[in-house]
């Protein structure tokens, strides 16, 4: 239990310092489904109509809030989620790169600058 807390603390510190990044793999080896929609871009059938990319980017926004709050609690700084930069890399392949980039940009990067 103690080591879990220590690793969480380390992770939050590294995210706040910008020494780690989030990597998403979008290199769908199965290719695309109908109408050139790759799995990450597709509606998952949820009531919200969200895609995997949208869900992941929303989680990143939540992570930024958690890191900002962690900074406030630990260091006393008044950091907001906009002060926290979490580098995000989306790995694609030559078959889906343009589709994925167009989809993510077309949705305003789901609120991630």
C-alpha positions as a Markdown table, in Angstrom:
| # | Residue | x | y | z |
|---|---|---|---|---|
| 1 | Unk | 0.0 | 0.0 | 0.0 |
| 2 | Unk | 2.8 | 2.4 | 0.8 |
| 3 | Unk | 4.6 | 1.8 | -2.5 |
| 4 | Unk | 1.3 | 2.5 | -4.4 |
| 5 | Unk | 1.1 | 6.0 | -2.7 |
| 6 | Unk | 4.8 | 6.6 | -3.4 |
| 7 | Unk | 4.4 | 5.7 | -7.1 |
| 8 | Unk | 1.3 | 7.9 | -7.4 |
| 9 | Unk | 3.2 | 10.8 | -5.8 |
| 10 | Unk | 6.1 | 10.2 | -8.2 |
| 11 | Unk | 3.8 | 10.1 | -11.2 |
| 12 | Unk | 2.0 | 13.3 | -10.2 |
| 13 | Unk | 5.4 | 15.1 | -9.7 |
| 14 | Unk | 6.7 | 13.9 | -13.0 |
| 15 | Unk | 3.5 | 15.0 | -14.8 |
| 16 | Unk | 3.7 | 18.4 | -13.1 |
| 17 | Unk | 7.4 | 18.7 | -14.1 |
| 18 | Unk | 6.7 | 17.7 | -17.7 |
| 19 | Unk | 9.2 | 14.8 | -17.6 |
| 20 | Unk | 6.7 | 12.2 | -18.8 |
| 21 | Unk | 4.1 | 12.1 | -21.5 |
| 22 | Unk | 1.0 | 10.2 | -22.5 |
| 23 | Unk | 1.2 | 8.1 | -25.6 |
| 24 | Unk | -1.9 | 6.8 | -27.5 |
| 25 | Unk | -1.5 | 4.1 | -30.0 |
| 26 | Unk | -3.8 | 4.6 | -33.0 |
| 27 | Unk | -2.0 | 2.2 | -35.4 |
| 28 | Unk | -5.0 | 0.0 | -36.1 |
| 29 | Unk | -3.6 | -3.1 | -37.7 |
| 30 | Unk | -7.0 | -4.3 | -38.8 |
| 31 | Unk | -7.5 | -1.3 | -41.0 |
| 32 | Unk | -10.6 | 0.7 | -41.0 |
| 33 | Unk | -14.3 | -0.2 | -40.8 |
| 34 | Unk | -16.9 | 1.1 | -43.1 |
| 35 | Unk | -16.6 | 4.6 | -44.5 |
| 36 | Unk | -12.9 | 4.9 | -43.5 |
| 37 | Unk | -13.7 | 5.1 | -39.8 |
| 38 | Unk | -10.9 | 3.8 | -37.6 |
| 39 | Unk | -11.8 | 2.3 | -34.2 |
| 40 | Unk | -10.6 | 5.3 | -32.2 |
| 41 | Unk | -12.8 | 7.6 | -34.3 |
| 42 | Unk | -16.0 | 5.5 | -34.1 |
| 43 | Unk | -19.0 | 6.0 | -32.0 |
| 44 | Unk | -18.8 | 3.2 | -29.4 |
| 45 | Unk | -22.5 | 2.9 | -29.0 |
| 46 | Unk | -22.6 | 4.7 | -25.7 |
| 47 | Unk | -25.5 | 7.0 | -24.9 |
| 48 | Unk | -23.1 | 9.9 | -25.2 |
| 49 | Unk | -22.1 | 8.9 | -28.7 |
| 50 | Unk | -18.4 | 9.4 | -27.7 |
| 51 | Unk | -15.5 | 7.8 | -29.5 |
| 52 | Unk | -12.4 | 6.3 | -27.9 |
| 53 | Unk | -10.4 | 9.4 | -28.7 |
| 54 | Unk | -12.9 | 11.6 | -27.1 |
| 55 | Unk | -13.0 | 9.5 | -24.0 |
| 56 | Unk | -9.2 | 9.4 | -23.7 |
| 57 | Unk | -8.9 | 13.2 | -24.3 |
| 58 | Unk | -11.5 | 13.8 | -21.6 |
| 59 | Unk | -9.5 | 11.6 | -19.2 |
| 60 | Unk | -6.4 | 13.7 | -20.0 |
| 61 | Unk | -8.3 | 16.9 | -19.1 |
| 62 | Unk | -9.3 | 15.2 | -15.8 |
| 63 | Unk | -5.6 | 14.2 | -15.3 |
| 64 | Unk | -4.6 | 17.8 | -15.8 |
| 65 | Unk | -7.0 | 18.8 | -13.1 |
| 66 | Unk | -5.7 | 16.2 | -10.7 |
| 67 | Unk | -2.1 | 17.2 | -11.3 |
| 68 | Unk | -3.0 | 20.9 | -10.7 |
| 69 | Unk | -4.8 | 20.0 | -7.5 |
| 70 | Unk | -1.9 | 17.8 | -6.4 |
| 71 | Unk | 0.4 | 20.8 | -7.0 |
| 72 | Unk | -1.8 | 23.0 | -4.9 |
| 73 | Unk | -2.0 | 20.5 | -2.0 |
| 74 | Unk | 1.7 | 19.7 | -2.0 |
| 75 | Unk | 3.4 | 22.9 | -3.0 |
| 76 | Unk | 0.9 | 25.5 | -2.1 |
| 77 | Unk | 1.0 | 26.9 | -5.7 |
| 78 | Unk | -2.2 | 28.2 | -7.2 |
| 79 | Unk | -1.8 | 26.2 | -10.4 |
| 80 | Unk | -4.8 | 25.7 | -12.5 |
| 81 | Unk | -5.4 | 22.9 | -15.1 |
| 82 | Unk | -4.4 | 25.4 | -17.8 |
| 83 | Unk | -1.0 | 25.8 | -16.1 |
| 84 | Unk | -0.3 | 22.1 | -16.3 |
| 85 | Unk | 1.0 | 20.8 | -19.6 |
| 86 | Unk | 0.8 | 17.1 | -20.3 |
| 87 | Unk | 2.5 | 16.2 | -23.5 |
| 88 | Unk | 0.3 | 13.9 | -25.6 |
| 89 | Unk | 1.5 | 11.8 | -28.6 |
| 90 | Unk | -0.8 | 9.9 | -30.8 |
| 91 | Unk | 1.0 | 7.2 | -32.8 |
| 92 | Unk | -0.6 | 6.4 | -36.1 |
| 93 | Unk | 0.5 | 4.5 | -39.2 |
| 94 | Unk | 0.7 | 5.4 | -42.9 |
| 95 | Unk | -2.8 | 4.1 | -43.5 |
| 96 | Unk | -4.7 | 6.0 | -40.8 |
| 97 | Unk | -2.5 | 9.1 | -40.1 |
| 98 | Unk | -4.5 | 11.6 | -42.2 |
| 99 | Unk | -7.9 | 10.3 | -41.0 |
| 100 | Unk | -6.9 | 10.4 | -37.3 |
| 101 | Unk | -5.3 | 13.8 | -37.5 |
| 102 | Unk | -8.3 | 15.2 | -39.4 |
| 103 | Unk | -10.7 | 13.7 | -36.8 |
| 104 | Unk | -8.9 | 14.9 | -33.8 |
| 105 | Unk | -8.3 | 18.4 | -35.2 |
| 106 | Unk | -11.9 | 18.5 | -36.5 |
| 107 | Unk | -13.0 | 18.1 | -32.9 |
| 108 | Unk | -10.8 | 20.8 | -31.6 |
| 109 | Unk | -8.4 | 18.3 | -30.0 |
| 110 | Unk | -11.3 | 17.6 | -27.6 |
| 111 | Unk | -10.2 | 20.6 | -25.5 |
| 112 | Unk | -6.5 | 19.7 | -25.2 |
| 113 | Unk | -4.3 | 22.6 | -26.4 |
